[in-house]
Structure formats: C-alpha cells, structure tokens
Amino acid sequence: MSKLPLIEGVLKYVNEKNINFTMPGHKRGEGFFATIEGREFIDKLIYFDITEVNGVDNLHKAEGIIKESEDLLASLYGSKKSYFLVNGSTSGNMIMIFSSFEEGDKVIVDRNCHRSIFNGIIMRKLRPIFVENIIDTEVNAPFSVDMEHFFQCLQQNKDAKGIIITYPNYYGVCCPLEAIIKEAKDNNMKILIDSAHGAHFGINSKLPKSAVNLGADMVVVSSHKTLPSFTQTAFLHVNREEDIEKVDFYFSSFSSTSPSYLFLCSMDYARYYLSEFGEESYSRLLEIIEKYRAKINEIKGIRILDESYVRKRYKNYNLDTSRYIINLEKGYNSNLFLDYLRENKIQCEMSDTFNVVLIFSPFNKEEEFEYLYKVLMECNLERFKGDNVDLIKYTSPKGAISPHEALNMKKKKIKLWQGEGQICGENITPYPPGVPLIMMGEVIDKEVINMIKYYKKQGLDIIGLHEDEIIVITNN
C-alpha cells in the first residue's frame, strides 16, 4: 500500500500530461505561467499559506489589502460590492438565498438549478415554484429556462418574493436573462443568478453579457471554472446598496473563519488577469475556437453547435461559444465517445448520451485544438454505436408538501413500480443531464416512473434510486 496515496495518485495523473478541456481555468498552471506576476506567485506559493497576521487584513473585516482587492473586483464587474468566496459558489448561493428571503417565502426557481440552490431552499424553508427547461429534441439536451412556462409561473405566483435562475447552464446555453430581470423588477421580486460558468462573461463583446451588467440583484460566479484561480474559488457580486448589510452577515456565516490566503491571492490574480488581458486573450481564443469548429464540422457524423443554431431555434437565447458541445449523430453513444477521447489523453468536462462538453480558457494552446481535430478525424464512429433513445420531455410533478417539511418526515423504501401516487422522500436525479426528475415533497406519477425506467435502461447513474427501490414519505 502507498504511504501517500492521494499525493501519488494526483502526481500520476499529472504526469500523464492530458490535454485539459475541463476545469480549472488555469489549465495545469498555464494561466499563472502566462505573466510575470503569475509566475512570481507560483514560485513563492508556499509563502502565501498564512493566516490573519498583522498587515495582511482579515476577510471577515476587510479594511486593508483584501478590501482594496475586492474594490478592484467590484469595479471590474460593475457591482456595488464584490466578495471573495473561499467555499466555492456553493457558499455564494447560500449567502444569496439567506440574505434575500425569509422563512416561508415563495420563490420561482429554474428546475435545472445546482444542488446547492435546492439545499439552500430547504435550509431557508422556502416554497419553490419550479420553472421547466426546454428539451432540445435535435441535440437531446436541456436548453435552459422555458420562457413560456416561466411567464405562466410568474402570472400564477405574483406573491413570490424572488426568482433564481441558472445562467448559463452546463451546455453554455443562456436564457433571455434581460427579459427575466425586467419581469422581476416590474413585479418587485429579487432576482438571483447562479452564473457559476459565466465568470468570463462581458469581458469581450463576442461573449454573452454579464448577469451583473444586466441588473441582477446578486450574482455568483465560479472564478476557478474559466479563470486562472484555484479550485474552490468564486466571486459574489451585489448590485443593491440596501442588501449589503445582510450579505455581510451571511457572508461571515457561510465562510470559513480560517480562509486560505492561497485561494484569496489566486482570486486576486484572476481578477488582475481578466482586467489586464481578458478582452484580448478571449479574442484570440474565440478565433481559434471558430477555426477548429469549422474544420471539425466537416467530419461526418460529428458537429459542434454554434450560436446561430441556438438563436435560430430559440428567440433571444444565446450560447457561450468559449466551449464546445460536440453532438453525435443519432445512433452513436457519446459516453463511449468520451472514453475514446480519454484514451487519447483528452480530458473533457462531461458527456451525456448524445453530447460531449469541452470547456476552454485563454490558456488552451492552438496545438491542443489541432490534436483534438486529429483525434476526431482518426476516430471510427462505428465504435460508438449504442442504443440511444431521445430524451423525453415531461411535466414537472405536482408538489404536495414543502421540501423542508419532507426532509424531516418519516420515510420508507418501496419498489419503483409501487410508487405511483406516493410522495417522494428523496430527490431523484439522473446524471447526466443532472436535471431532477422529482424533488422530495412532490407526487410520483406514472410519467416519472417511466422516466426513471428510461434513464435506468440508458445506464445512467440515478441519484435517489436504490437498485429498483425509491424512498417515499410514510405516516407509519
């Protein structure tokens, strides 16, 4: 047995020298090596692992160098106040929810929300009204908020205190956020945005607009996903002065009292890089991306989605073109395709049955795209034949009780086929695509049971399904 299994395991992976078309955004340190300042930071990295000693400020009472850096961050993004998050976007989502809503408030929520949003809803004891996502039948993927259903939910729930939206989703698809924000303002509702995948938005005119600039009340972005900062780092942006006092309190509540200065300094560097080099470096990256998108799209059976596809099918939706959604012809399985890419030392972000998602940053080199193209040219699609069934569009189940009430009720396991009419006691979520089929507190119907069977047949991991059993609420 190894004496240092974790260290040795990570070093083994690093030494394999994979091409990283996935997080984090610094791409094996290239984002730091790209500048003199970044190289100096990495060269003296161990010295930055300090605590709140005299002269280096305090994250929970920032008055010196941390406040100066956060002020520069707010200036870059255009917020009233911005915060460094050392507990990831998860803590930011919690801070937004707790500082914006009171126990029992009704909120309109994107059904394709991150689990931290749903956990925050439970912990704050909110009453969620879920907005369904569009299922694109050609690409077979969730394509963000269904605006028709959003307006329906809004009309039927004028007493809601706020709206929580994911922008963009994992596929880089952006809903018409400007219209959603306008509706929120017109109806006196708070508008919170989980923009974990959009830390780079707005830095270049060819990228989608930033949720901060579009006027959302609060926005969380994961700096580590696309920028040169360490994993577990994120920014929280607040656009209203009157919210800051409450946010300050919950920021301290959901943040470690021993924040990592390694994390803080990496976020300061990410902000610096974006401010000084972001626009130009993304221009270069997007040129390379478009060049190889055109070349790859000439390969039979493979295509990469572009913004025109999204805009043509969905009015006012757009796409983050700094990532690839590689879509395979029907009849070919993208999970098998992902395995092939990994065999060829190409690490991607995720796959579903029909698509593979690759996330880029300015630190991916053109030769990496050239290698990707070569690997795709040489692949034999016949290797990836599989039983692909189109995603089924379904209606979200009816809610019987609030999620926080369901959490504390007695539960039991039953066979899946016995579930119709029962109240679900645990979230049931297939991965991918990661969209919850049913939440705790919702009524299980025939459609949900069929969907679970469908995903199980596809061989997907289903969180909340235990062999052929599910958990339901019981009065016994």
C-alpha positions in Angstrom: 0.0 0.0 0.0 1.2 3.5 -0.8 2.3 5.7 2.0 0.8 8.8 0.3 -2.0 7.5 -1.9 -3.6 10.9 -2.6 -0.4 12.7 -3.5 1.0 9.9 -5.5 -2.4 9.4 -7.3 -2.6 13.0 -8.3 1.0 13.1 -9.5 0.4 10.0 -11.6 -2.5 11.8 -13.3 -0.5 15.0 -13.8 2.5 13.1 -15.3 0.2 11.5 -17.9 0.1 15.0 -19.5 -3.6 15.0 -20.5 -5.0 17.9 -22.5 -7.4 19.7 -20.2 -10.6 20.8 -21.9 -12.2 20.9 -18.4 -11.9 22.9 -15.2 -10.0 24.6 -13.7 -9.5 27.5 -16.0 -5.7 27.9 -15.4 -5.2 24.7 -17.4 -2.4 22.9 -15.4 -0.9 26.2 -14.3 -0.6 27.8 -17.7 -2.7 30.7 -16.6 -0.2 31.6 -14.0 2.9 31.0 -16.1 1.4 33.4 -18.7 2.5 36.5 -16.8 5.4 37.7 -14.7 3.1 38.3 -11.8 1.6 34.8 -12.1 5.0 33.1 -12.3 6.2 35.0 -9.2 3.0 33.9 -7.3 3.6 30.2 -8.2 7.3 30.5 -7.5 6.6 31.7 -3.9 3.4 29.8 -3.4 4.2 28.2 -0.1 4.8 31.7 1.5 1.2 32.7 0.7 -0.2 30.0 3.1 -0.6 32.3 6.0 -3.3 33.3 8.5 -4.6 36.7 9.5 -1.4 38.1 10.9 -0.7 41.8 11.2 -0.6 43.6 7.9 -2.5 41.1 5.7 -6.1 42.1 6.6 -9.0 39.9 7.6 -11.5 38.5 5.2 -14.3 38.9 7.7 -13.4 42.5 8.5 -11.7 43.7 5.3 -10.2 47.1 5.7 -6.8 46.8 4.1 -5.4 44.8 1.2 -8.4 42.4 0.9 -10.8 45.4 0.8 -8.6 47.0 -1.9 -8.6 43.9 -4.0 -12.4 43.4 -3.6 -13.0 47.0 -4.6 -11.0 46.4 -7.8 -13.1 43.3 -8.4 -16.3 45.3 -7.9 -15.0 47.9 -10.3 -14.2 45.3 -13.0 -17.6 43.6 -12.8 -19.6 46.8 -12.2 -21.2 45.8 -8.9 -21.9 47.8 -5.7 -19.8 45.3 -3.7 -18.0 42.1 -4.5 -16.7 39.3 -2.3 -14.0 36.6 -2.5 -15.5 33.2 -1.7 -13.2 30.5 -0.4 -16.0 28.0 0.0 -16.9 28.0 -3.7 -20.1 29.0 -5.5 -22.0 26.8 -3.1 -21.4 29.2 -0.3 -22.3 32.1 -2.6 -25.7 30.5 -3.4 -26.4 30.0 0.3 -25.5 33.7 1.0 -27.7 34.9 -1.8 -30.7 32.9 -0.6 -30.4 33.6 3.1 -29.8 37.3 2.7 -32.7 37.7 0.2 -35.6 35.6 1.6 -37.3 34.9 4.9 -38.7 31.5 6.1 -41.9 30.6 4.2 -41.3 32.9 1.2 -42.3 31.6 -2.2 -39.6 31.7 -4.9 -39.7 30.9 -8.6 -36.7 28.6 -9.4 -35.0 27.3 -12.5 -35.7 23.5 -12.4 -32.1 22.9 -13.6 -30.6 24.5 -10.6 -27.5 23.4 -8.8 -28.0 21.2 -5.8 -26.6 24.0 -3.5 -29.6 26.1 -4.6 -32.0 23.4 -3.7 -30.2 22.8 -0.4 -30.4 26.5 0.4 -34.2 26.4 -0.3 -34.6 23.6 2.2 -32.4 25.2 4.8 -34.2 28.6 4.5 -37.6 26.8 4.5 -38.8 28.4 1.2 -41.7 27.3 -1.0 -40.2 26.7 -4.5 -42.2 27.0 -7.8 -40.1 25.3 -10.4 -39.8 26.5 -14.0 -39.2 23.8 -16.5 -36.4 23.7 -19.0 -36.7 23.4 -22.8 -35.6 19.9 -24.0 -34.0 20.4 -27.4 -35.2 17.4 -29.4 -32.4 17.6 -32.1 -29.5 17.9 -29.7 -31.2 15.9 -26.9 -30.1 18.2 -24.1 -31.8 20.7 -21.7 -31.6 24.1 -23.3 -32.2 26.4 -20.3 -35.4 28.0 -19.0 -38.7 27.5 -20.9 -39.8 31.1 -21.2 -43.4 30.2 -21.9 -43.6 28.2 -18.6 -41.7 31.0 -16.8 -44.3 33.6 -17.7 -47.0 31.1 -16.7 -45.4 30.6 -13.3 -44.9 34.3 -12.9 -48.6 35.0 -13.7 -49.8 32.4 -11.3 -47.4 33.3 -8.4 -47.5 37.1 -8.1 -46.9 36.7 -4.4 -43.4 35.2 -5.0 -40.6 37.1 -3.3 -37.9 36.3 -5.9 -36.6 34.4 -8.9 -33.5 32.2 -9.0 -32.0 31.4 -12.5 -29.0 29.5 -13.8 -27.1 31.4 -16.4 -25.6 29.8 -18.4 -26.3 26.1 -18.0 -23.7 23.3 -18.3 -24.0 23.4 -22.1 -23.3 27.1 -22.2 -26.9 28.0 -23.2 -28.1 31.4 -21.9 -31.7 32.1 -21.4 -33.2 35.6 -22.2 -32.0 36.9 -18.9 -32.6 40.6 -19.6 -36.3 39.9 -20.0 -36.4 37.8 -16.8 -34.7 40.6 -14.9 -37.2 43.1 -16.2 -40.1 41.0 -15.1 -38.5 40.6 -11.7 -38.1 44.3 -11.3 -41.7 45.0 -12.6 -43.1 42.6 -10.0 -40.9 43.8 -7.1 -39.1 40.4 -6.9 -35.5 39.8 -6.0 -33.5 38.2 -8.9 -30.6 36.0 -8.0 -28.3 34.4 -10.6 -26.2 31.3 -10.3 -23.7 32.2 -13.0 -21.0 29.7 -11.9 -20.0 29.0 -15.5 -20.0 32.7 -16.5 -17.1 34.3 -14.7 -15.7 35.5 -18.1 -19.0 36.9 -19.4 -18.9 40.5 -20.5 -15.1 40.8 -20.8 -15.4 40.5 -24.6 -18.2 41.6 -26.9 -18.4 38.2 -28.5 -19.2 36.6 -25.2 -22.6 36.7 -23.5 -23.4 39.7 -21.3 -22.6 39.5 -17.6 -25.6 39.0 -15.3 -24.2 41.8 -13.1 -24.3 44.3 -16.0 -27.8 43.1 -16.9 -29.0 44.3 -13.5 -29.5 41.1 -11.4 -29.6 41.8 -7.6 -27.0 39.3 -6.8 -24.7 37.1 -8.9 -22.4 34.2 -8.1 -19.6 33.2 -10.5 -17.0 30.4 -10.1 -13.7 32.0 -10.9 -12.0 28.6 -10.9 -14.1 27.3 -13.8 -12.9 29.6 -16.6 -10.3 32.0 -14.9 -6.8 31.4 -13.6 -7.6 30.8 -9.9 -7.6 27.7 -7.7 -10.4 25.2 -7.5 -13.0 26.1 -4.8 -12.8 29.9 -5.5 -15.7 32.1 -6.5 -17.0 35.7 -6.6 -20.2 37.1 -5.2 -21.5 40.3 -6.7 -24.2 42.5 -5.1 -25.9 45.2 -7.1 -28.0 46.9 -4.4 -26.6 49.0 -1.5 -29.5 48.1 0.7 -28.6 44.4 0.5 -25.0 44.7 1.6 -25.5 44.7 5.4 -27.4 41.4 5.3 -25.0 39.9 2.8 -22.1 40.9 5.1 -23.7 38.9 7.9 -24.4 35.7 5.9 -21.0 36.0 4.2 -19.4 35.6 7.6 -21.9 32.8 8.5 -21.1 30.7 5.4 -17.4 31.4 5.1 -14.6 29.7 6.9 -13.1 31.7 9.8 -9.7 30.4 8.5 -9.7 31.4 4.9 -6.9 30.2 2.6 -4.7 33.1 1.5 -3.6 30.8 -1.3 -7.2 31.0 -2.5 -7.6 34.7 -1.9 -4.4 35.5 -3.8 -5.3 33.3 -6.7 -8.6 35.2 -7.0 -6.8 38.5 -6.9 -4.6 37.2 -9.7 -7.7 36.0 -11.7 -9.2 39.5 -11.4 -5.9 41.1 -12.4 -5.6 38.8 -15.5 -9.1 39.4 -16.6 -8.8 43.2 -16.2 -5.4 43.5 -17.9 -5.5 40.8 -20.6 -9.1 39.4 -20.7 -10.5 41.1 -23.7 -7.5 40.5 -26.0 -6.9 36.9 -24.8 -10.5 35.9 -25.3 -10.4 37.4 -28.8 -7.5 35.1 -29.7 -9.2 32.1 -28.0 -12.5 32.6 -29.8 -10.7 32.9 -33.2 -9.0 29.5 -32.6 -12.3 28.0 -31.4 -14.2 29.1 -34.5 -11.3 28.0 -36.8 -11.5 24.4 -35.5 -15.2 24.4 -35.1 -15.4 24.8 -38.9 -12.9 22.1 -39.5 -14.4 19.6 -37.1 -17.9 20.2 -38.5 -16.7 18.8 -41.8 -16.2 15.4 -40.2 -19.1 13.1 -41.0 -21.3 12.2 -38.0 -19.9 14.9 -35.7 -20.9 18.5 -35.3 -20.2 21.3 -32.8 -23.1 23.6 -32.0 -22.8 27.3 -32.8 -24.7 30.3 -31.7 -26.7 30.5 -34.9 -28.2 27.1 -34.1 -29.4 28.3 -30.7 -30.6 31.7 -32.0 -32.5 30.2 -34.9 -34.4 27.8 -32.8 -35.0 29.9 -29.6 -35.7 33.6 -29.8 -33.3 35.7 -27.6 -31.4 32.7 -26.3 -27.7 32.6 -27.0 -24.6 30.4 -26.5 -21.3 30.8 -24.7 -19.0 30.0 -27.7 -15.9 29.6 -25.5 -16.9 25.9 -25.1 -17.7 23.1 -27.5 -20.8 21.0 -27.4 -19.9 18.1 -29.6 -23.1 16.5 -30.8 -23.0 13.0 -32.4 -25.4 11.7 -35.0 -28.3 9.6 -33.5 -27.3 6.0 -33.1 -23.9 6.8 -31.6 -23.2 7.0 -27.9 -21.3 10.0 -26.6 -20.4 8.2 -23.4 -18.4 5.7 -25.4 -17.0 8.6 -27.5 -15.8 10.3 -24.3 -14.0 7.1 -23.3 -12.2 7.3 -26.7 -11.1 10.9 -26.1 -9.8 9.9 -22.6 -7.8 7.0 -24.2 -6.2 9.7 -26.3 -5.3 11.9 -23.3 -8.1 14.4 -23.9 -10.0 15.2 -20.7 -13.5 16.7 -21.3 -15.9 18.3 -18.9 -18.8 15.9 -19.2 -20.9 13.7 -21.6 -24.5 12.7 -21.9 -25.9 10.1 -24.3 -25.6 12.4 -27.3 -23.1 15.2 -26.4 -19.7 15.9 -25.0 -18.9 19.2 -23.4 -15.4 20.8 -23.5 -14.6 24.0 -21.6 -11.8 26.2 -22.8 -9.9 29.2 -21.5 -7.3 31.5 -23.0 -4.6 29.1 -21.7 -5.5 26.3 -24.1 -3.0 26.4 -26.9 -3.8 26.1 -30.7 -1.8 22.8 -30.9 -4.2 21.3 -28.4 -7.1 22.1 -30.8 -5.1 20.7 -33.6 -4.6 17.5 -31.7 -8.3 17.3 -30.9 -9.1 17.7 -34.6 -6.6 14.9 -35.5 -8.1 12.5 -32.9 -11.6 13.2 -34.2 -10.5 12.8 -37.8 -9.0 9.4 -37.0 -11.9 8.0 -34.9 -14.2 5.3 -36.3 -17.7 6.3 -35.2 -18.8 2.7 -35.6 -17.0 2.0 -32.3 -19.5 4.2 -30.6 -22.8 2.6 -31.8 -25.3 2.4 -29.0 -29.0 2.3 -28.1 -29.9 5.9 -28.0 -33.4 6.9 -27.2 -34.4 10.6 -27.4 -34.8 12.5 -24.2 -38.4 12.6 -23.1 -40.0 15.9 -22.4 -42.2 15.7 -19.3 -44.1 18.0 -17.0 -42.7 18.6 -13.5 -44.6 16.6 -10.8 -47.1 18.3 -8.5 -45.9 19.5 -5.1 -47.7 18.1 -2.1 -45.6 19.5 0.7 -42.7 21.8 1.0 -39.2 20.3 0.6 -38.1 21.3 4.1 -41.1 19.6 5.6 -40.5 16.4 3.5 -36.9 16.4 4.8 -38.0 15.8 8.4 -40.8 13.3 7.8 -40.7 9.6 8.2 -39.7 7.6 5.1 -39.6 4.1 3.8 -38.3 2.2 0.7 -40.7 0.7 -1.7 -40.4 -0.8 -5.2 -40.3 1.7 -8.0 -43.5 0.2 -9.6 -45.4 0.8 -6.3 -44.6 4.5 -6.3 -47.5 6.0 -8.2 -49.4 8.4 -6.0 -46.8 8.4 -3.2 -45.0 11.5 -2.0 -41.3 11.3 -2.9 -39.0 11.4 0.1 -35.7 11.9 -1.7 -34.6 13.8 -4.8 -34.3 11.5 -7.9 -31.8 12.9 -10.4 -30.1 11.2 -13.4 -26.5 12.1 -14.1 -26.2 13.3 -16.8 -28.0 15.6 -17.6 -28.4 16.3 -13.8 -31.9 17.7 -14.1 -34.0 16.5 -11.2 -36.9 14.3 -12.3 -38.7 14.7 -9.0 -38.0 16.5 -5.8 -38.7 15.4 -2.2 -42.3 16.5 -1.4 -43.6 16.0 -5.0 -46.1 13.4 -6.0 -44.8 10.4 -8.0 -46.9 9.8 -11.1 -46.8 7.3 -14.0 -44.7 9.7 -16.2 -42.0 10.0 -13.5 -41.8 6.2 -13.1 -41.5 5.8 -16.9 -38.7 8.4 -16.9 -36.8 6.7 -14.2 -37.1 3.4 -16.1 -35.9 5.1 -19.3 -32.8 6.6 -17.6 -32.0 3.3 -15.9 -32.2 1.5 -19.2 -29.8 4.0 -20.7 -27.3 3.0 -18.0 -27.1 6.4 -16.3 -26.4 6.9 -12.7 -29.6 7.8 -10.9 -29.2 9.5 -7.5 -32.2 8.6 -5.4 -32.8 5.2 -7.0 -31.6 2.3 -4.8 -31.4 -0.8 -7.1 -35.1 -0.9 -8.0 -36.4 0.9 -4.9 -37.2 4.5 -4.1 -37.8 6.4 -0.8 -41.2 7.8 -0.1 -42.9 9.5 2.8 -44.9 7.4 5.2 -47.3 8.1 8.0 -46.5 4.8 9.7 
